[in-house]
Amino acid sequence: MENSIIIYRDYGNIKLDIKSIMDKNNISISHIVKQTGLHHRVVRKYYEGNITRYDKEVLSKFCFVLNCDLSDILKYQKPDK
């Protein structure tokens, strides 16, 4: 495809917001680590929103411990017009 043109399109973004739920309920990273067995570094990355690929097992553990739905921590942001 030597003559092809790649056009950038804004499809929006997925926003991870575990921090606000944890902060609102006074749940620490250490508490999540103890309840889930996840590594502290993994929990911190999710807490800070520094994730590019989401692991469904990790997300399930967060939902269980935080007593929330996936839609509470993952949000779709529509593209700017």
N, CA, C and O atoms as a printed pandas DataFrame, in Angstrom:
     atom_number atom_name residue_name chain_id  residue_number  x_coord  y_coord  z_coord
0              1         N          MET        A               1    0.822   -1.184    0.000
1              2        CA          MET        A               1    0.000    0.000    0.000
2              3         C          MET        A               1    0.865    1.247    0.000
3              4         O          MET        A               1    0.766    2.075    0.905
4              5         N          GLU        A               2    1.678    1.378   -0.967
5              6        CA          GLU        A               2    2.586    2.511   -1.003
6              7         C          GLU        A               2    1.883    3.843   -1.249
7              8         O          GLU        A               2    2.447    4.892   -0.941
8              9         N          ASN        A               3    0.674    3.830   -1.791
9             10        CA          ASN        A               3   -0.061    5.063   -2.044
10            11         C          ASN        A               3   -1.157    5.323   -1.016
11            12         O          ASN        A               3   -1.981    6.218   -1.206
12            13         N          SER        A               4   -1.176    4.568    0.046
13            14        CA          SER        A               4   -2.240    4.741    1.031
14            15         C          SER        A               4   -1.977    5.961    1.908
15            16         O          SER        A               4   -0.835    6.363    2.135
16            17         N          ILE        A               5   -3.057    6.523    2.381
17            18        CA          ILE        A               5   -2.982    7.666    3.280
18            19         C          ILE        A               5   -3.623    7.250    4.599
19            20         O          ILE        A               5   -4.749    6.753    4.621
20            21         N          ILE        A               6   -2.915    7.453    5.673
21            22        CA          ILE        A               6   -3.447    7.143    6.989
22            23         C          ILE        A               6   -4.078    8.418    7.549
23            24         O          ILE        A               6   -3.422    9.453    7.664
24            25         N          ILE        A               7   -5.334    8.323    7.886
25            26        CA          ILE        A               7   -6.047    9.465    8.440
26            27         C          ILE        A               7   -6.267    9.222    9.922
27            28         O          ILE        A               7   -6.829    8.202   10.320
28            29         N          TYR        A               8   -5.820   10.165   10.730
29            30        CA          TYR        A               8   -6.007   10.063   12.171
30            31         C          TYR        A               8   -7.454   10.404   12.500
31            32         O          TYR        A               8   -8.005   11.387   12.006
32            33         N          ARG        A               9   -8.045    9.588   13.328
33            34        CA          ARG        A               9   -9.412    9.847   13.766
34            35         C          ARG        A               9   -9.455    9.732   15.284
35            36         O          ARG        A               9   -8.903    8.793   15.857
36            37         N          ASP        A              10  -10.092   10.661   15.912
37            38        CA          ASP        A              10  -10.233   10.649   17.365
38            39         C          ASP        A              10  -11.437    9.786   17.726
39            40         O          ASP        A              10  -12.578   10.146   17.435
40            41         N          TYR        A              11  -11.176    8.654   18.357
41            42        CA          TYR        A              11  -12.243    7.734   18.758
42            43         C          TYR        A              11  -12.659    7.938   20.201
43            44         O          TYR        A              11  -13.531    7.228   20.701
44            45         N          GLY        A              12  -12.056    8.884   20.865
45            46        CA          GLY        A              12  -12.340    9.100   22.273
46            47         C          GLY        A              12  -11.292    8.404   23.122
47            48         O          GLY        A              12  -10.220    8.037   22.641
48            49         N          ASN        A              13  -11.621    8.231   24.383
49            50        CA          ASN        A              13  -10.649    7.668   25.311
50            51         C          ASN        A              13  -11.375    6.935   26.439
51            52         O          ASN        A              13  -12.521    7.246   26.763
52            53         N          ILE        A              14  -10.696    5.972   27.022
53            54        CA          ILE        A              14  -11.194    5.280   28.205
54            55         C          ILE        A              14  -10.463    5.871   29.409
55            56         O          ILE        A              14   -9.233    5.908   29.444
56            57         N          LYS        A              15  -11.227    6.328   30.384
57            58        CA          LYS        A              15  -10.644    6.918   31.590
58            59         C          LYS        A              15  -10.845    5.974   32.766
59            60         O          LYS        A              15  -11.954    5.510   33.029
60            61         N          LEU        A              16   -9.775    5.706   33.453
61            62        CA          LEU        A              16   -9.798    4.862   34.644
62            63         C          LEU        A              16   -9.850    5.765   35.864
63            64         O          LEU        A              16   -9.012    6.654   36.015
64            65         N          ASP        A              17  -10.828    5.545   36.736
65            66        CA          ASP        A              17  -10.951    6.403   37.917
66            67         C          ASP        A              17  -11.200    5.566   39.168
67            68         O          ASP        A              17  -12.297    5.564   39.725
68            69         N          ILE        A              18  -10.174    4.868   39.588
69            70        CA          ILE        A              18  -10.237    4.092   40.826
70            71         C          ILE        A              18   -9.920    4.994   42.024
71            72         O          ILE        A              18  -10.454    4.811   43.118
72            73         N          LYS        A              19   -9.052    5.958   41.792
73            74        CA          LYS        A              19   -8.596    6.846   42.858
74            75         C          LYS        A              19   -9.755    7.509   43.594
75            76         O          LYS        A              19   -9.770    7.523   44.825
76            77         N          SER        A              20  -10.718    8.055   42.870
77            78        CA          SER        A              20  -11.797    8.788   43.535
78            79         C          SER        A              20  -12.640    7.881   44.430
79            80         O          SER        A              20  -13.073    8.303   45.502
80            81         N          ILE        A              21  -12.874    6.642   44.003
81            82        CA          ILE        A              21  -13.653    5.704   44.820
82            83         C          ILE        A              21  -12.858    5.315   46.070
83            84         O          ILE        A              21  -13.400    5.273   47.174
84            85         N          MET        A              22  -11.567    5.033   45.879
85            86        CA          MET        A              22  -10.739    4.670   47.023
86            87         C          MET        A              22  -10.642    5.826   48.012
87            88         O          MET        A              22  -10.769    5.622   49.219
88            89         N          ASP        A              23  -10.420    7.027   47.511
89            90        CA          ASP        A              23  -10.288    8.194   48.389
90            91         C          ASP        A              23  -11.600    8.485   49.112
91            92         O          ASP        A              23  -11.600    8.781   50.307
92            93         N          LYS        A              24  -12.709    8.402   48.397
93            94        CA          LYS        A              24  -14.020    8.691   48.989
94            95         C          LYS        A              24  -14.339    7.722   50.125
95            96         O          LYS        A              24  -14.973    8.100   51.110
96            97         N          ASN        A              25  -13.901    6.475   49.986
97            98        CA          ASN        A              25  -14.187    5.447   50.990
98            99         C          ASN        A              25  -13.020    5.183   51.933
99           100         O          ASN        A              25  -13.036    4.213   52.691
100          101         N          ASN        A              26  -12.007    6.046   51.888
101          102        CA          ASN        A              26  -10.813    5.910   52.741
102          103         C          ASN        A              26  -10.191    4.517   52.646
103          104         O          ASN        A              26   -9.842    3.914   53.661
104          105         N          ILE        A              27  -10.057    4.020   51.435
105          106        CA          ILE        A              27   -9.436    2.721   51.203
106          107         C          ILE        A              27   -8.024    2.961   50.670
107          108         O          ILE        A              27   -7.831    3.657   49.674
108          109         N          SER        A              28   -7.063    2.384   51.338
109          110        CA          SER        A              28   -5.663    2.604   50.967
110          111         C          SER        A              28   -5.194    1.570   49.942
111          112         O          SER        A              28   -5.823    0.534   49.728
112          113         N          ILE        A              29   -4.084    1.894   49.334
113          114        CA          ILE        A              29   -3.453    0.956   48.405
114          115         C          ILE        A              29   -3.073   -0.320   49.158
115          116         O          ILE        A              29   -3.237   -1.423   48.638
116          117         N          SER        A              30   -2.575   -0.169   50.363
117          118        CA          SER        A              30   -2.190   -1.337   51.172
118          119         C          SER        A              30   -3.385   -2.252   51.436
119          120         O          SER        A              30   -3.250   -3.476   51.430
120          121         N          HIS        A              31   -4.538   -1.661   51.665
121          122        CA          HIS        A              31   -5.746   -2.451   51.891
122          123         C          HIS        A              31   -6.091   -3.276   50.638
123          124         O          HIS        A              31   -6.418   -4.458   50.739
124          125         N          ILE        A              32   -6.016   -2.651   49.480
125          126        CA          ILE        A              32   -6.289   -3.363   48.227
126          127         C          ILE        A              32   -5.291   -4.507   48.044
127          128         O          ILE        A              32   -5.663   -5.615   47.657
128          129         N          VAL        A              33   -4.024   -4.221   48.328
129          130        CA          VAL        A              33   -2.979   -5.250   48.211
130          131         C          VAL        A              33   -3.296   -6.438   49.119
131          132         O          VAL        A              33   -3.215   -7.586   48.684
132          133         N          LYS        A              34   -3.653   -6.173   50.361
133          134        CA          LYS        A              34   -3.953   -7.244   51.319
134          135         C          LYS        A              34   -5.181   -8.052   50.916
135          136         O          LYS        A              34   -5.205   -9.273   51.074
136          137         N          GLN        A              35   -6.199   -7.372   50.397
137          138        CA          GLN        A              35   -7.445   -8.054   50.045
138          139         C          GLN        A              35   -7.360   -8.841   48.739
139          140         O          GLN        A              35   -8.089   -9.815   48.554
140          141         N          THR        A              36   -6.477   -8.425   47.835
141          142        CA          THR        A              36   -6.449   -9.036   46.499
142          143         C          THR        A              36   -5.223   -9.873   46.201
143          144         O          THR        A              36   -5.263  -10.740   45.328
144          145         N          GLY        A              37   -4.137   -9.630   46.911
145          146        CA          GLY        A              37   -2.894  -10.329   46.597
146          147         C          GLY        A              37   -2.162   -9.717   45.411
147          148         O          GLY        A              37   -1.149  -10.253   44.960
148          149         N          LEU        A              38   -2.671   -8.595   44.905
149          150        CA          LEU        A              38   -1.986   -7.912   43.810
150          151         C          LEU        A              38   -0.723   -7.250   44.325
151          152         O          LEU        A              38   -0.633   -6.903   45.503
152          153         N          HIS        A              39    0.243   -7.078   43.454
153          154        CA          HIS        A              39    1.485   -6.419   43.824
154          155         C          HIS        A              39    1.211   -4.927   44.031
155          156         O          HIS        A              39    0.410   -4.323   43.318
156          157         N          HIS        A              40    1.889   -4.352   45.016
157          158        CA          HIS        A              40    1.719   -2.935   45.353
158          159         C          HIS        A              40    1.909   -2.040   44.121
159          160         O          HIS        A              40    1.170   -1.075   43.926
160          161         N          ARG        A              41    2.892   -2.366   43.305
161          162        CA          ARG        A              41    3.181   -1.573   42.102
162          163         C          ARG        A              41    2.004   -1.586   41.129
163          164         O          ARG        A              41    1.694   -0.569   40.508
164          165         N          VAL        A              42    1.352   -2.739   40.999
165          166        CA          VAL        A              42    0.190   -2.862   40.100
166          167         C          VAL        A              42   -0.958   -2.006   40.615
167          168         O          VAL        A              42   -1.584   -1.274   39.849
168          169         N          VAL        A              43   -1.231   -2.099   41.906
169          170        CA          VAL        A              43   -2.322   -1.331   42.500
170          171         C          VAL        A              43   -2.046    0.164   42.354
171          172         O          VAL        A              43   -2.952    0.936   42.039
172          173         N          ARG        A              44   -0.812    0.570   42.580
173          174        CA          ARG        A              44   -0.455    1.986   42.455
174          175         C          ARG        A              44   -0.665    2.479   41.023
175          176         O          ARG        A              44   -1.152    3.591   40.822
176          177         N          LYS        A              45   -0.305    1.669   40.029
177          178        CA          LYS        A              45   -0.499    2.074   38.626
178          179         C          LYS        A              45   -1.976    2.277   38.310
179          180         O          LYS        A              45   -2.341    3.242   37.638
180          181         N          TYR        A              46   -2.811    1.388   38.785
181          182        CA          TYR        A              46   -4.254    1.540   38.574
182          183         C          TYR        A              46   -4.773    2.753   39.337
183          184         O          TYR        A              46   -5.593    3.511   38.819
184          185         N          TYR        A              47   -4.303    2.933   40.552
185          186        CA          TYR        A              47   -4.718    4.068   41.382
186          187         C          TYR        A              47   -4.378    5.393   40.696
187          188         O          TYR        A              47   -5.182    6.326   40.695
188          189         N          GLU        A              48   -3.197    5.462   40.121
189          190        CA          GLU        A              48   -2.751    6.688   39.456
190          191         C          GLU        A              48   -3.294    6.812   38.030
191          192         O          GLU        A              48   -3.157    7.861   37.401
192          193         N          GLY        A              49   -3.908    5.744   37.524
193          194        CA          GLY        A              49   -4.457    5.780   36.167
194          195         C          GLY        A              49   -3.405    5.615   35.087
195          196         O          GLY        A              49   -3.625    6.019   33.945
196          197         N          ASN        A              50   -2.259    5.023   35.429
197          198        CA          ASN        A              50   -1.151    4.845   34.482
198          199         C          ASN        A              50   -1.174    3.477   33.821
199          200         O          ASN        A              50   -0.159    2.781   33.795
200          201         N          ILE        A              51   -2.314    3.093   33.293
201          202        CA          ILE        A              51   -2.485    1.782   32.675
202          203         C          ILE        A              51   -2.857    1.980   31.210
203          204         O          ILE        A              51   -3.697    2.818   30.881
204          205         N          THR        A              52   -2.231    1.210   30.341
205          206        CA          THR        A              52   -2.596    1.283   28.922
206          207         C          THR        A              52   -3.364    0.041   28.481
207          208         O          THR        A              52   -4.146    0.094   27.532
208          209         N          ARG        A              53   -3.141   -1.073   29.167
209          210        CA          ARG        A              53   -3.868   -2.305   28.886
210          211         C          ARG        A              53   -4.477   -2.797   30.189
211          212         O          ARG        A              53   -3.785   -3.005   31.186
212          213         N          TYR        A              54   -5.771   -2.974   30.153
213          214        CA          TYR        A              54   -6.487   -3.361   31.365
214          215         C          TYR        A              54   -6.595   -4.870   31.476
215          216         O          TYR        A              54   -6.894   -5.554   30.497
216          217         N          ASP        A              55   -6.350   -5.387   32.672
217          218        CA          ASP        A              55   -6.431   -6.809   32.954
218          219         C          ASP        A              55   -7.781   -7.080   33.609
219          220         O          ASP        A              55   -8.104   -6.485   34.637
220          221         N          LYS        A              56   -8.574   -7.979   33.016
221          222        CA          LYS        A              56   -9.920   -8.204   33.537
222          223         C          LYS        A              56   -9.911   -8.812   34.931
223          224         O          LYS        A              56  -10.821   -8.547   35.716
224          225         N          GLU        A              57   -8.914   -9.615   35.260
225          226        CA          GLU        A              57   -8.828  -10.187   36.605
226          227         C          GLU        A              57   -8.538   -9.091   37.631
227          228         O          GLU        A              57   -9.126   -9.075   38.712
228          229         N          VAL        A              58   -7.640   -8.185   37.291
229          230        CA          VAL        A              58   -7.311   -7.080   38.191
230          231         C          VAL        A              58   -8.539   -6.190   38.385
231          232         O          VAL        A              58   -8.857   -5.806   39.511
232          233         N          LEU        A              59   -9.224   -5.866   37.296
233          234        CA          LEU        A              59  -10.421   -5.035   37.394
234          235         C          LEU        A              59  -11.506   -5.713   38.227
235          236         O          LEU        A              59  -12.212   -5.056   38.991
236          237         N          SER        A              60  -11.633   -7.029   38.075
237          238        CA          SER        A              60  -12.612   -7.779   38.874
238          239         C          SER        A              60  -12.295   -7.687   40.358
239          240         O          SER        A              60  -13.196   -7.537   41.182
240          241         N          LYS        A              61  -11.024   -7.774   40.695
241          242        CA          LYS        A              61  -10.612   -7.684   42.097
242          243         C          LYS        A              61  -10.900   -6.302   42.660
243          244         O          LYS        A              61  -11.372   -6.176   43.790
244          245         N          PHE        A              62  -10.620   -5.267   41.882
245          246        CA          PHE        A              62  -10.934   -3.911   42.332
246          247         C          PHE        A              62  -12.430   -3.757   42.565
247          248         O          PHE        A              62  -12.847   -3.221   43.592
248          249         N          CYS        A              63  -13.238   -4.221   41.621
249          250        CA          CYS        A              63  -14.695   -4.105   41.763
250          251         C          CYS        A              63  -15.188   -4.836   43.001
251          252         O          CYS        A              63  -16.070   -4.345   43.705
252          253         N          PHE        A              64  -14.622   -6.008   43.267
253          254        CA          PHE        A              64  -15.025   -6.788   44.436
254          255         C          PHE        A              64  -14.700   -6.040   45.733
255          256         O          PHE        A              64  -15.563   -5.870   46.594
256          257         N          VAL        A              65  -13.448   -5.597   45.861
257          258        CA          VAL        A              65  -13.020   -4.943   47.096
258          259         C          VAL        A              65  -13.696   -3.582   47.273
259          260         O          VAL        A              65  -14.043   -3.203   48.391
260          261         N          LEU        A              66  -13.883   -2.852   46.183
261          262        CA          LEU        A              66  -14.492   -1.525   46.261
262          263         C          LEU        A              66  -16.017   -1.579   46.242
263          264         O          LEU        A              66  -16.687   -0.557   46.389
264          265         N          ASN        A              67  -16.561   -2.799   46.055
265          266        CA          ASN        A              67  -18.009   -2.997   46.015
266          267         C          ASN        A              67  -18.657   -2.053   44.992
267          268         O          ASN        A              67  -19.578   -1.298   45.305
268          269         N          CYS        A              68  -18.141   -2.125   43.763
269          270        CA          CYS        A              68  -18.644   -1.251   42.713
270          271         C          CYS        A              68  -18.756   -2.031   41.400
271          272         O          CYS        A              68  -18.318   -3.177   41.304
272          273         N          ASP        A              69  -19.337   -1.401   40.415
273          274        CA          ASP        A              69  -19.437   -1.982   39.080
274          275         C          ASP        A              69  -18.293   -1.475   38.223
275          276         O          ASP        A              69  -17.691   -0.441   38.512
276          277         N          LEU        A              70  -18.005   -2.209   37.175
277          278        CA          LEU        A              70  -16.945   -1.798   36.256
278          279         C          LEU        A              70  -17.222   -0.407   35.688
279          280         O          LEU        A              70  -16.299    0.382   35.485
280          281         N          SER        A              71  -18.487   -0.114   35.434
281          282        CA          SER        A              71  -18.847    1.199   34.884
282          283         C          SER        A              71  -18.567    2.335   35.866
283          284         O          SER        A              71  -18.552    3.500   35.469
284          285         N          ASP        A              72  -18.347    2.014   37.138
285          286        CA          ASP        A              72  -18.001    3.038   38.124
286          287         C          ASP        A              72  -16.532    3.445   38.027
287          288         O          ASP        A              72  -16.166    4.548   38.430
288          289         N          ILE        A              73  -15.692    2.560   37.494
289          290        CA          ILE        A              73  -14.262    2.859   37.459
290          291         C          ILE        A              73  -13.708    3.067   36.057
291          292         O          ILE        A              73  -12.632    3.643   35.898
292          293         N          LEU        A              74  -14.425    2.609   35.043
293          294        CA          LEU        A              74  -14.013    2.846   33.655
294          295         C          LEU        A              74  -15.072    3.691   32.966
295          296         O          LEU        A              74  -16.255    3.352   32.972
296          297         N          LYS        A              75  -14.637    4.785   32.378
297          298        CA          LYS        A              75  -15.556    5.695   31.700
298          299         C          LYS        A              75  -15.079    5.929   30.275
299          300         O          LYS        A              75  -13.881    6.065   30.023
300          301         N          TYR        A              76  -16.021    5.974   29.354
301          302        CA          TYR        A              76  -15.703    6.313   27.969
302          303         C          TYR        A              76  -15.883    7.809   27.780
303          304         O          TYR        A              76  -16.947    8.357   28.072
304          305         N          GLN        A              77  -14.841    8.466   27.292
305          306        CA          GLN        A              77  -14.913    9.886   26.988
306          307         C          GLN        A              77  -15.022   10.040   25.477
307          308         O          GLN        A              77  -14.141    9.611   24.732
308          309         N          LYS        A              78  -16.099   10.648   25.041
309          310        CA          LYS        A              78  -16.322   10.854   23.613
310          311         C          LYS        A              78  -15.262   11.805   23.061
311          312         O          LYS        A              78  -14.721   12.637   23.789
312          313         N          PRO        A              79  -14.976   11.672   21.779
313          314        CA          PRO        A              79  -13.976   12.560   21.172
314          315         C          PRO        A              79  -14.464   14.004   21.126
315          316         O          PRO        A              79  -15.664   14.277   21.092
316          317         N          ASP        A              80  -13.495   14.918   21.124
317          318        CA          ASP        A              80  -13.835   16.332   20.950
318          319         C          ASP        A              80  -14.355   16.530   19.533
319          320         O          ASP        A              80  -13.892   15.892   18.588
320          321         N          LYS        A              81  -15.299   17.402   19.410
321          322        CA          LYS        A              81  -15.858   17.663   18.074
322          323         C          LYS        A              81  -15.082   18.685   17.328
323          324         O          LYS        A              81  -15.425   19.013   16.192
